[in-house]
Amino acid sequence: MDALVAIVVVVIIGVIALAYLGHRKTVAAKALDDSRSRARRSVERLGGQVYSLEPRDDEAARQALADAAERFTAAGAQVEQAATPEQYRLAELTAHEGLYYVRAARVSLGLDPGPELPELPGQSQAGAVTEDRSVTVEGHEYLASPLASDRTRHYYPGGTVASRPVPRGWYSDPWWQSALDTGTWAVSSYLIASSLVYGTAGYGWDAGYAEGYQVAEANASDSGDGDADYSSVSPGDFDSPGDY
């Protein structure tokens, strides 16, 4: 009798376990399907807007659409290679970033920006450029502005790049790109950002140009190659953050 009871208990446990595993498999499959559908919809939406918008002779809008097209290509490749919900969410995020570039192009062209978009990671903490700013590094002037112009034609939607904030706005140069590609900040880019976006972001650049200069000196003294040698940079190469 005891043996029969034990067998029954084992069978019941087995049935429950199989039902639980089946439920988990169903939930996982649904999550995968949902994430795949969302990612594909976002990519299709981005593609439709990229190829339907005519930048005319607006160089800022043209550049923003070129950046959006790059995100469209990247997001499409991510969707094709994705096999998990997390990977599909990354593709969806890439598409959303591309939609921000489309939105910027529309604003530059004087068109309705369209509906609000989901917030990007770190976007609210990074803040936004609210006034025209400039900094000169090694004889080159870098500009930031809340508005697109012939001199500020590179848009960034705002967010965290290599653990540092890059505020939403229009810039003369995409100085954040190397950090975006490599995951680390080059000394030159750090110098630019620490002065150019000082006081704009919610964290990360609070010490302003002085911090950037010190980091540059430290990197220059530690480096053995010419690419990181910025020992010639001096405080006089910067516009004072206090003048902004």
CYANA upper distance limits for C-alpha pairs under 8 A (distance plus 0.5 A):
  1 MET  CA      5 VAL  CA      6.81
  2 ASP  CA      6 ALA  CA      6.67
  3 ALA  CA      7 ILE  CA      6.72
  4 LEU  CA      8 VAL  CA      6.69
  5 VAL  CA      9 VAL  CA      6.66
  6 ALA  CA     10 VAL  CA      6.67
  7 ILE  CA     11 VAL  CA      6.64
  8 VAL  CA     12 ILE  CA      6.65
  9 VAL  CA     13 ILE  CA      6.62
 10 VAL  CA     14 GLY  CA      6.56
 11 VAL  CA     15 VAL  CA      6.67
 12 ILE  CA     16 ILE  CA      6.67
 13 ILE  CA     17 ALA  CA      6.53
 14 GLY  CA     18 LEU  CA      6.60
 15 VAL  CA     19 ALA  CA      6.59
 16 ILE  CA     20 TYR  CA      6.56
 17 ALA  CA     21 LEU  CA      6.60
 18 LEU  CA     22 GLY  CA      6.49
 19 ALA  CA     23 HIS  CA      6.59
 20 TYR  CA     24 ARG  CA      6.69
 21 LEU  CA     25 LYS  CA      6.60
 22 GLY  CA     26 THR  CA      6.68
 23 HIS  CA     27 VAL  CA      6.64
 24 ARG  CA     28 ALA  CA      6.52
 25 LYS  CA     29 ALA  CA      6.55
 26 THR  CA     30 LYS  CA      6.67
 27 VAL  CA     31 ALA  CA      6.64
 28 ALA  CA     32 LEU  CA      6.65
 29 ALA  CA     33 ASP  CA      6.66
 30 LYS  CA     34 ASP  CA      6.50
 31 ALA  CA     35 SER  CA      6.58
 31 ALA  CA     85 PRO  CA      7.13
 32 LEU  CA     36 ARG  CA      6.54
 32 LEU  CA     84 THR  CA      6.82
 32 LEU  CA     85 PRO  CA      5.55
 33 ASP  CA     37 SER  CA      6.60
 34 ASP  CA     38 ARG  CA      6.69
 35 SER  CA     39 ALA  CA      6.59
 35 SER  CA     85 PRO  CA      5.96
 35 SER  CA     88 TYR  CA      6.25
 35 SER  CA     89 ARG  CA      6.91
 36 ARG  CA     40 ARG  CA      6.64
 36 ARG  CA     79 VAL  CA      8.02
 36 ARG  CA     85 PRO  CA      7.68
 36 ARG  CA     88 TYR  CA      6.23
 37 SER  CA     41 ARG  CA      6.60
 38 ARG  CA     42 SER  CA      6.70
 38 ARG  CA     92 GLU  CA      7.43
 39 ALA  CA     43 VAL  CA      6.69
 39 ALA  CA     79 VAL  CA      7.48
 39 ALA  CA     88 TYR  CA      6.33
 39 ALA  CA     89 ARG  CA      7.08
 39 ALA  CA     91 ALA  CA      6.52
 39 ALA  CA     92 GLU  CA      4.87
 39 ALA  CA     95 ALA  CA      8.25
 40 ARG  CA     44 GLU  CA      6.52
 40 ARG  CA     79 VAL  CA      7.59
 40 ARG  CA     92 GLU  CA      8.06
 41 ARG  CA     45 ARG  CA      6.52
 42 SER  CA     46 LEU  CA      6.64
 42 SER  CA     92 GLU  CA      6.53
 42 SER  CA     95 ALA  CA      6.31
 42 SER  CA     96 HIS  CA      7.39
 43 VAL  CA     47 GLY  CA      6.63
 43 VAL  CA     72 PHE  CA      6.88
 43 VAL  CA     75 ALA  CA      6.96
 43 VAL  CA     76 GLY  CA      6.99
 43 VAL  CA     92 GLU  CA      7.54
 43 VAL  CA     95 ALA  CA      5.91
 44 GLU  CA     48 GLY  CA      6.61
 45 ARG  CA     49 GLN  CA      6.88
 46 LEU  CA     50 VAL  CA      6.57
 46 LEU  CA     68 ALA  CA      8.31
 46 LEU  CA     72 PHE  CA      6.90
 46 LEU  CA     95 ALA  CA      6.82
 46 LEU  CA     96 HIS  CA      8.31
 46 LEU  CA     98 GLY  CA      7.16
 46 LEU  CA     99 LEU  CA      6.32
 46 LEU  CA    102 VAL  CA      8.49
 47 GLY  CA     51 TYR  CA      6.73
 47 GLY  CA     69 ALA  CA      8.05
 47 GLY  CA     72 PHE  CA      6.68
 48 GLY  CA     52 SER  CA      6.57
 49 GLN  CA     53 LEU  CA      6.59
 49 GLN  CA    102 VAL  CA      7.57
 50 VAL  CA     65 LEU  CA      6.82
 50 VAL  CA     68 ALA  CA      7.24
 50 VAL  CA     69 ALA  CA      6.81
 50 VAL  CA    102 VAL  CA      7.23
 55 PRO  CA     59 GLU  CA      8.04
 55 PRO  CA     61 ALA  CA      6.02
 55 PRO  CA     62 ARG  CA      5.73
 55 PRO  CA     65 LEU  CA      8.25
 55 PRO  CA    105 ALA  CA      8.07
 55 PRO  CA    109 LEU  CA      7.73
 56 ARG  CA     62 ARG  CA      8.28
 57 ASP  CA     62 ARG  CA      8.38
 58 ASP  CA     62 ARG  CA      6.65
 58 ASP  CA    108 SER  CA      8.13
 58 ASP  CA    109 LEU  CA      7.50
 59 GLU  CA     63 GLN  CA      6.62
 59 GLU  CA    150 ASP  CA      7.23
 59 GLU  CA    153 ARG  CA      7.17
 60 ALA  CA     64 ALA  CA      6.69
 60 ALA  CA    105 ALA  CA      7.57
 60 ALA  CA    108 SER  CA      7.37
 60 ALA  CA    148 ALA  CA      6.64
 60 ALA  CA    149 SER  CA      6.97
 60 ALA  CA    150 ASP  CA      7.20
 60 ALA  CA    152 THR  CA      7.82
 60 ALA  CA    153 ARG  CA      4.60
 60 ALA  CA    154 HIS  CA      7.15
 60 ALA  CA    155 TYR  CA      8.44
 61 ALA  CA     65 LEU  CA      6.58
 61 ALA  CA    104 ALA  CA      7.73
 61 ALA  CA    105 ALA  CA      4.66
 61 ALA  CA    106 ARG  CA      7.66
 61 ALA  CA    108 SER  CA      6.32
 61 ALA  CA    109 LEU  CA      7.14
 61 ALA  CA    153 ARG  CA      8.09
 62 ARG  CA     66 ALA  CA      6.68
 62 ARG  CA    105 ALA  CA      7.76
 63 GLN  CA     67 ASP  CA      6.76
 63 GLN  CA    153 ARG  CA      7.16
 63 GLN  CA    154 HIS  CA      7.07
 64 ALA  CA     68 ALA  CA      6.66
 64 ALA  CA    101 TYR  CA      5.70
 64 ALA  CA    102 VAL  CA      7.04
 64 ALA  CA    104 ALA  CA      7.21
 64 ALA  CA    105 ALA  CA      6.02
 64 ALA  CA    153 ARG  CA      8.27
 64 ALA  CA    154 HIS  CA      7.35
 64 ALA  CA    155 TYR  CA      6.81
 65 LEU  CA     69 ALA  CA      6.53
 65 LEU  CA    101 TYR  CA      6.89
 65 LEU  CA    102 VAL  CA      6.39
 65 LEU  CA    105 ALA  CA      6.87
 66 ALA  CA     70 GLU  CA      6.86
 67 ASP  CA     71 ARG  CA      6.98
 67 ASP  CA     98 GLY  CA      7.60
 67 ASP  CA    101 TYR  CA      7.19
 68 ALA  CA     72 PHE  CA      6.70
 68 ALA  CA     97 GLU  CA      8.22
 68 ALA  CA     98 GLY  CA      4.79
 68 ALA  CA     99 LEU  CA      7.21
 68 ALA  CA    100 TYR  CA      8.37
 68 ALA  CA    101 TYR  CA      5.81
 68 ALA  CA    102 VAL  CA      6.62
 69 ALA  CA     73 THR  CA      6.76
 69 ALA  CA     98 GLY  CA      7.71
 70 GLU  CA     74 ALA  CA      6.68
 70 GLU  CA     98 GLY  CA      8.32
 71 ARG  CA     75 ALA  CA      6.32
 71 ARG  CA     94 THR  CA      6.46
 71 ARG  CA     95 ALA  CA      6.64
 71 ARG  CA     97 GLU  CA      7.67
 71 ARG  CA     98 GLY  CA      5.62
 72 PHE  CA     76 GLY  CA      6.55
 72 PHE  CA     94 THR  CA      8.17
 72 PHE  CA     95 ALA  CA      6.62
 72 PHE  CA     98 GLY  CA      7.00
 73 THR  CA     77 ALA  CA      6.82
 74 ALA  CA     78 GLN  CA      6.68
 74 ALA  CA     91 ALA  CA      8.35
 74 ALA  CA     94 THR  CA      7.80
 75 ALA  CA     79 VAL  CA      6.68
 75 ALA  CA     91 ALA  CA      5.27
 75 ALA  CA     92 GLU  CA      7.50
 75 ALA  CA     94 THR  CA      6.01
 75 ALA  CA     95 ALA  CA      6.18
 76 GLY  CA     80 GLU  CA      6.86
 76 GLY  CA     91 ALA  CA      7.87
 77 ALA  CA     81 GLN  CA      6.80
 78 GLN  CA     82 ALA  CA      6.33
 78 GLN  CA     87 GLN  CA      7.82
 78 GLN  CA     88 TYR  CA      7.76
 78 GLN  CA     90 LEU  CA      8.14
 78 GLN  CA     91 ALA  CA      5.80
 79 VAL  CA     87 GLN  CA      8.22
 79 VAL  CA     88 TYR  CA      6.54
 79 VAL  CA     91 ALA  CA      6.34
 82 ALA  CA     87 GLN  CA      5.65
 82 ALA  CA     88 TYR  CA      6.21
 83 ALA  CA     87 GLN  CA      7.09
 83 ALA  CA     88 TYR  CA      7.97
 84 THR  CA     88 TYR  CA      6.93
 85 PRO  CA     89 ARG  CA      6.61
 86 GLU  CA     90 LEU  CA      6.85
 87 GLN  CA     91 ALA  CA      6.96
 88 TYR  CA     92 GLU  CA      6.70
 89 ARG  CA     93 LEU  CA      6.58
 90 LEU  CA     94 THR  CA      6.74
 91 ALA  CA     95 ALA  CA      6.80
 92 GLU  CA     96 HIS  CA      6.69
 93 LEU  CA     97 GLU  CA      6.74
 93 LEU  CA    120 LEU  CA      7.95
 94 THR  CA     98 GLY  CA      6.86
 95 ALA  CA     99 LEU  CA      6.79
 96 HIS  CA    100 TYR  CA      6.99
 96 HIS  CA    117 LEU  CA      7.78
 96 HIS  CA    118 PRO  CA      7.71
 96 HIS  CA    120 LEU  CA      8.24
 97 GLU  CA    101 TYR  CA      7.27
 97 GLU  CA    120 LEU  CA      7.72
 97 GLU  CA    157 PRO  CA      7.86
 98 GLY  CA    102 VAL  CA      6.95
 99 LEU  CA    103 ARG  CA      6.58
 99 LEU  CA    117 LEU  CA      8.27
100 TYR  CA    104 ALA  CA      6.68
100 TYR  CA    117 LEU  CA      7.92
100 TYR  CA    157 PRO  CA      6.70
101 TYR  CA    105 ALA  CA      6.71
101 TYR  CA    155 TYR  CA      7.63
101 TYR  CA    156 TYR  CA      8.11
101 TYR  CA    157 PRO  CA      7.62
102 VAL  CA    106 ARG  CA      6.75
103 ARG  CA    107 VAL  CA      6.83
103 ARG  CA    113 PRO  CA      5.67
103 ARG  CA    114 GLY  CA      7.50
104 ALA  CA    108 SER  CA      6.68
104 ALA  CA    113 PRO  CA      7.83
104 ALA  CA    155 TYR  CA      7.77
105 ALA  CA    109 LEU  CA      6.72
106 ARG  CA    110 GLY  CA      6.76
106 ARG  CA    111 LEU  CA      5.50
106 ARG  CA    112 ASP  CA      7.04
106 ARG  CA    113 PRO  CA      6.00
107 VAL  CA    111 LEU  CA      6.02
107 VAL  CA    112 ASP  CA      7.17
107 VAL  CA    113 PRO  CA      6.11
108 SER  CA    147 LEU  CA      8.41
108 SER  CA    148 ALA  CA      6.60
119 GLU  CA    123 GLN  CA      7.07
119 GLU  CA    124 SER  CA      8.19
120 LEU  CA    158 GLY  CA      8.31
120 LEU  CA    159 GLY  CA      7.16
121 PRO  CA    159 GLY  CA      6.57
121 PRO  CA    160 THR  CA      7.54
122 GLY  CA    126 ALA  CA      6.60
122 GLY  CA    158 GLY  CA      8.00
122 GLY  CA    159 GLY  CA      4.98
122 GLY  CA    160 THR  CA      5.66
122 GLY  CA    165 PRO  CA      7.87
123 GLN  CA    127 GLY  CA      7.17
123 GLN  CA    157 PRO  CA      7.99
123 GLN  CA    158 GLY  CA      5.41
123 GLN  CA    159 GLY  CA      4.51
123 GLN  CA    160 THR  CA      7.48
123 GLN  CA    167 PRO  CA      8.05
123 GLN  CA    168 ARG  CA      8.15
124 SER  CA    158 GLY  CA      8.25
124 SER  CA    159 GLY  CA      7.91
125 GLN  CA    159 GLY  CA      7.94
125 GLN  CA    165 PRO  CA      7.88
125 GLN  CA    201 ALA  CA      7.25
125 GLN  CA    202 GLY  CA      5.70
125 GLN  CA    203 TYR  CA      7.73
126 ALA  CA    158 GLY  CA      6.56
126 ALA  CA    159 GLY  CA      6.02
126 ALA  CA    160 THR  CA      7.30
126 ALA  CA    165 PRO  CA      5.22
126 ALA  CA    166 VAL  CA      6.24
126 ALA  CA    167 PRO  CA      5.33
126 ALA  CA    168 ARG  CA      7.84
126 ALA  CA    200 THR  CA      8.13
126 ALA  CA    201 ALA  CA      5.13
126 ALA  CA    202 GLY  CA      6.04
126 ALA  CA    203 TYR  CA      7.72
127 GLY  CA    158 GLY  CA      7.52
127 GLY  CA    166 VAL  CA      8.40
127 GLY  CA    167 PRO  CA      5.48
127 GLY  CA    168 ARG  CA      6.88
127 GLY  CA    200 THR  CA      6.67
127 GLY  CA    201 ALA  CA      5.45
127 GLY  CA    202 GLY  CA      6.73
128 ALA  CA    146 PRO  CA      8.03
128 ALA  CA    158 GLY  CA      7.55
128 ALA  CA    167 PRO  CA      5.00
128 ALA  CA    168 ARG  CA      4.86
128 ALA  CA    169 GLY  CA      6.52
128 ALA  CA    200 THR  CA      6.83
128 ALA  CA    201 ALA  CA      7.53
129 VAL  CA    144 ALA  CA      7.50
129 VAL  CA    145 SER  CA      6.51
129 VAL  CA    146 PRO  CA      5.71
129 VAL  CA    167 PRO  CA      6.57
129 VAL  CA    168 ARG  CA      6.57
129 VAL  CA    169 GLY  CA      5.78
129 VAL  CA    170 TRP  CA      8.41
129 VAL  CA    197 VAL  CA      8.02
129 VAL  CA    200 THR  CA      6.69
130 THR  CA    145 SER  CA      7.44
130 THR  CA    146 PRO  CA      5.89
130 THR  CA    200 THR  CA      8.27
131 GLU  CA    144 ALA  CA      8.27
131 GLU  CA    145 SER  CA      6.21
131 GLU  CA    146 PRO  CA      6.57
132 ASP  CA    143 LEU  CA      7.78
132 ASP  CA    144 ALA  CA      6.18
132 ASP  CA    145 SER  CA      4.94
132 ASP  CA    146 PRO  CA      7.45
133 ARG  CA    143 LEU  CA      6.17
133 ARG  CA    144 ALA  CA      5.58
133 ARG  CA    145 SER  CA      6.91
133 ARG  CA    196 LEU  CA      7.01
133 ARG  CA    244 TYR  CA      7.12
134 SER  CA    141 GLU  CA      7.17
134 SER  CA    142 TYR  CA      5.99
134 SER  CA    143 LEU  CA      4.95
134 SER  CA    144 ALA  CA      6.82
134 SER  CA    196 LEU  CA      6.67
134 SER  CA    239 ASP  CA      7.45
135 VAL  CA    141 GLU  CA      6.19
135 VAL  CA    142 TYR  CA      5.83
135 VAL  CA    143 LEU  CA      7.23
135 VAL  CA    192 ILE  CA      7.42
135 VAL  CA    195 SER  CA      7.29
135 VAL  CA    196 LEU  CA      6.32
135 VAL  CA    237 ASP  CA      8.37
135 VAL  CA    238 PHE  CA      5.89
135 VAL  CA    239 ASP  CA      5.75
136 THR  CA    140 HIS  CA      5.79
136 THR  CA    141 GLU  CA      4.76
136 THR  CA    142 TYR  CA      6.56
136 THR  CA    192 ILE  CA      8.43
136 THR  CA    237 ASP  CA      6.18
136 THR  CA    238 PHE  CA      5.81
136 THR  CA    239 ASP  CA      7.28
137 VAL  CA    141 GLU  CA      7.04
137 VAL  CA    142 TYR  CA      8.21
137 VAL  CA    188 SER  CA      8.38
137 VAL  CA    191 LEU  CA      8.20
137 VAL  CA    192 ILE  CA      7.35
137 VAL  CA    233 VAL  CA      7.87
137 VAL  CA    237 ASP  CA      6.15
137 VAL  CA    238 PHE  CA      7.07
138 GLU  CA    233 VAL  CA      7.20
138 GLU  CA    237 ASP  CA      7.28
139 GLY  CA    237 ASP  CA      8.04
142 TYR  CA    171 TYR  CA      7.97
142 TYR  CA    172 SER  CA      6.36
142 TYR  CA    173 ASP  CA      7.15
142 TYR  CA    192 ILE  CA      8.07
142 TYR  CA    196 LEU  CA      8.23
143 LEU  CA    151 ARG  CA      8.15
143 LEU  CA    152 THR  CA      7.16
143 LEU  CA    171 TYR  CA      6.03
143 LEU  CA    172 SER  CA      5.60
143 LEU  CA    173 ASP  CA      8.07
143 LEU  CA    196 LEU  CA      8.10
144 ALA  CA    152 THR  CA      7.20
144 ALA  CA    169 GLY  CA      7.43
144 ALA  CA    170 TRP  CA      6.23
144 ALA  CA    171 TYR  CA      4.97
144 ALA  CA    172 SER  CA      7.06
144 ALA  CA    196 LEU  CA      7.70
145 SER  CA    152 THR  CA      7.30
145 SER  CA    169 GLY  CA      6.52
145 SER  CA    170 TRP  CA      5.69
145 SER  CA    171 TYR  CA      6.83
146 PRO  CA    168 ARG  CA      8.41
146 PRO  CA    169 GLY  CA      5.51
146 PRO  CA    170 TRP  CA      6.38
147 LEU  CA    152 THR  CA      8.14
147 LEU  CA    169 GLY  CA      7.59
147 LEU  CA    170 TRP  CA      6.59
148 ALA  CA    152 THR  CA      6.04
148 ALA  CA    153 ARG  CA      6.21
148 ALA  CA    155 TYR  CA      8.36
148 ALA  CA    170 TRP  CA      6.23
149 SER  CA    153 ARG  CA      6.32
151 ARG  CA    171 TYR  CA      8.29
151 ARG  CA    172 SER  CA      6.08
152 THR  CA    170 TRP  CA      5.89
152 THR  CA    171 TYR  CA      5.04
152 THR  CA    172 SER  CA      4.66
152 THR  CA    173 ASP  CA      8.05
153 ARG  CA    170 TRP  CA      6.66
153 ARG  CA    171 TYR  CA      6.65
153 ARG  CA    172 SER  CA      6.48
153 ARG  CA    173 ASP  CA      8.42
154 HIS  CA    170 TRP  CA      5.91
154 HIS  CA    171 TYR  CA      5.47
154 HIS  CA    172 SER  CA      6.50
154 HIS  CA    173 ASP  CA      6.68
154 HIS  CA    174 PRO  CA      6.68
155 TYR  CA    168 ARG  CA      8.12
155 TYR  CA    169 GLY  CA      6.32
155 TYR  CA    170 TRP  CA      4.93
155 TYR  CA    171 TYR  CA      6.69
156 TYR  CA    166 VAL  CA      8.28
156 TYR  CA    167 PRO  CA      7.95
156 TYR  CA    168 ARG  CA      5.94
156 TYR  CA    169 GLY  CA      6.21
156 TYR  CA    170 TRP  CA      6.98
156 TYR  CA    171 TYR  CA      8.35
157 PRO  CA    167 PRO  CA      7.88
157 PRO  CA    168 ARG  CA      5.12
157 PRO  CA    169 GLY  CA      7.14
158 GLY  CA    165 PRO  CA      7.98
158 GLY  CA    166 VAL  CA      5.95
158 GLY  CA    167 PRO  CA      5.08
158 GLY  CA    168 ARG  CA      4.37
158 GLY  CA    169 GLY  CA      7.78
159 GLY  CA    165 PRO  CA      6.23
159 GLY  CA    166 VAL  CA      6.09
159 GLY  CA    167 PRO  CA      7.07
159 GLY  CA    168 ARG  CA      7.95
160 THR  CA    164 ARG  CA      5.77
160 THR  CA    165 PRO  CA      4.95
160 THR  CA    166 VAL  CA      6.58
161 VAL  CA    165 PRO  CA      6.60
161 VAL  CA    166 VAL  CA      7.16
161 VAL  CA    176 TRP  CA      7.91
161 VAL  CA    179 ALA  CA      7.03
161 VAL  CA    180 LEU  CA      6.26
161 VAL  CA    183 GLY  CA      7.83
162 ALA  CA    179 ALA  CA      6.59
162 ALA  CA    180 LEU  CA      7.16
162 ALA  CA    183 GLY  CA      5.38
162 ALA  CA    184 THR  CA      6.14
162 ALA  CA    185 TRP  CA      7.49
164 ARG  CA    203 TYR  CA      8.35
164 ARG  CA    204 GLY  CA      6.13
164 ARG  CA    205 TRP  CA      8.25
165 PRO  CA    201 ALA  CA      6.76
165 PRO  CA    202 GLY  CA      8.24
165 PRO  CA    203 TYR  CA      7.46
165 PRO  CA    204 GLY  CA      6.89
165 PRO  CA    205 TRP  CA      8.31
166 VAL  CA    176 TRP  CA      8.06
166 VAL  CA    197 VAL  CA      8.18
166 VAL  CA    201 ALA  CA      7.68
167 PRO  CA    197 VAL  CA      7.77
167 PRO  CA    200 THR  CA      7.33
167 PRO  CA    201 ALA  CA      6.51
175 TRP  CA    189 SER  CA      6.23
175 TRP  CA    192 ILE  CA      8.11
176 TRP  CA    180 LEU  CA      6.73
176 TRP  CA    189 SER  CA      7.08
177 GLN  CA    181 ASP  CA      6.63
178 SER  CA    182 THR  CA      6.48
178 SER  CA    183 GLY  CA      8.31
178 SER  CA    184 THR  CA      8.18
178 SER  CA    185 TRP  CA      7.64
178 SER  CA    186 ALA  CA      7.79
179 ALA  CA    183 GLY  CA      5.47
179 ALA  CA    184 THR  CA      5.34
179 ALA  CA    185 TRP  CA      5.31
179 ALA  CA    186 ALA  CA      7.44
180 LEU  CA    184 THR  CA      8.14
185 TRP  CA    189 SER  CA      6.81
185 TRP  CA    190 TYR  CA      6.54
186 ALA  CA    190 TYR  CA      6.68
186 ALA  CA    228 ALA  CA      7.87
187 VAL  CA    191 LEU  CA      6.67
187 VAL  CA    215 VAL  CA      7.93
187 VAL  CA    216 ALA  CA      5.91
187 VAL  CA    219 ASN  CA      7.43
187 VAL  CA    228 ALA  CA      6.85
187 VAL  CA    230 TYR  CA      7.89
188 SER  CA    192 ILE  CA      6.82
188 SER  CA    216 ALA  CA      8.05
188 SER  CA    228 ALA  CA      8.42
188 SER  CA    230 TYR  CA      7.92
189 SER  CA    193 ALA  CA      6.59
190 TYR  CA    194 SER  CA      6.38
190 TYR  CA    212 GLY  CA      6.49
190 TYR  CA    215 VAL  CA      8.49
190 TYR  CA    216 ALA  CA      8.13
191 LEU  CA    195 SER  CA      7.13
191 LEU  CA    209 TYR  CA      7.45
191 LEU  CA    212 GLY  CA      5.21
191 LEU  CA    213 TYR  CA      6.81
191 LEU  CA    216 ALA  CA      7.31
192 ILE  CA    196 LEU  CA      6.23
192 ILE  CA    212 GLY  CA      8.36
193 ALA  CA    197 VAL  CA      6.00
193 ALA  CA    198 TYR  CA      7.80
193 ALA  CA    205 TRP  CA      8.05
193 ALA  CA    212 GLY  CA      8.39
194 SER  CA    198 TYR  CA      6.23
194 SER  CA    205 TRP  CA      5.87
194 SER  CA    206 ASP  CA      8.45
194 SER  CA    207 ALA  CA      8.02
194 SER  CA    208 GLY  CA      5.37
194 SER  CA    209 TYR  CA      5.56
194 SER  CA    210 ALA  CA      8.45
194 SER  CA    211 GLU  CA      7.46
194 SER  CA    212 GLY  CA      5.67
195 SER  CA    208 GLY  CA      5.67
195 SER  CA    209 TYR  CA      4.86
195 SER  CA    212 GLY  CA      7.79
195 SER  CA    238 PHE  CA      7.89
195 SER  CA    239 ASP  CA      8.31
195 SER  CA    240 SER  CA      8.31
195 SER  CA    241 PRO  CA      6.78
196 LEU  CA    241 PRO  CA      8.33
197 VAL  CA    201 ALA  CA      7.25
197 VAL  CA    205 TRP  CA      7.82
197 VAL  CA    208 GLY  CA      8.49
198 TYR  CA    205 TRP  CA      6.26
198 TYR  CA    206 ASP  CA      6.70
198 TYR  CA    207 ALA  CA      8.02
198 TYR  CA    208 GLY  CA      5.44
198 TYR  CA    209 TYR  CA      7.89
198 TYR  CA    241 PRO  CA      7.21
199 GLY  CA    205 TRP  CA      7.85
199 GLY  CA    206 ASP  CA      6.73
199 GLY  CA    208 GLY  CA      7.95
201 ALA  CA    205 TRP  CA      7.47
201 ALA  CA    206 ASP  CA      8.31
205 TRP  CA    211 GLU  CA      8.45
207 ALA  CA    211 GLU  CA      5.87
208 GLY  CA    212 GLY  CA      7.20
208 GLY  CA    241 PRO  CA      7.45
209 TYR  CA    213 TYR  CA      6.56
209 TYR  CA    238 PHE  CA      8.12
209 TYR  CA    240 SER  CA      8.24
209 TYR  CA    241 PRO  CA      7.54
210 ALA  CA    214 GLN  CA      6.77
211 GLU  CA    215 VAL  CA      6.63
212 GLY  CA    216 ALA  CA      6.54
213 TYR  CA    217 GLU  CA      6.71
213 TYR  CA    233 VAL  CA      8.34
213 TYR  CA    234 SER  CA      8.08
213 TYR  CA    235 PRO  CA      7.76
214 GLN  CA    218 ALA  CA      6.68
215 VAL  CA    219 ASN  CA      6.61
216 ALA  CA    220 ALA  CA      6.47
216 ALA  CA    230 TYR  CA      6.93
216 ALA  CA    231 SER  CA      8.03
217 GLU  CA    221 SER  CA      6.66
217 GLU  CA    230 TYR  CA      7.52
217 GLU  CA    231 SER  CA      6.58
218 ALA  CA    222 ASP  CA      6.71
219 ASN  CA    223 SER  CA      6.42
219 ASN  CA    228 ALA  CA      7.30
219 ASN  CA    229 ASP  CA      8.09
220 ALA  CA    228 ALA  CA      6.25
220 ALA  CA    229 ASP  CA      5.14
220 ALA  CA    230 TYR  CA      6.11
220 ALA  CA    231 SER  CA      6.30
221 SER  CA    229 ASP  CA      8.21
221 SER  CA    231 SER  CA      8.18
223 SER  CA    228 ALA  CA      6.67
223 SER  CA    229 ASP  CA      7.38
224 GLY  CA    228 ALA  CA      8.47
225 ASP  CA    229 ASP  CA      7.39
233 VAL  CA    237 ASP  CA      7.07
234 SER  CA    238 PHE  CA      8.36
239 ASP  CA    243 ASP  CA      7.78
240 SER  CA    244 TYR  CA      8.01
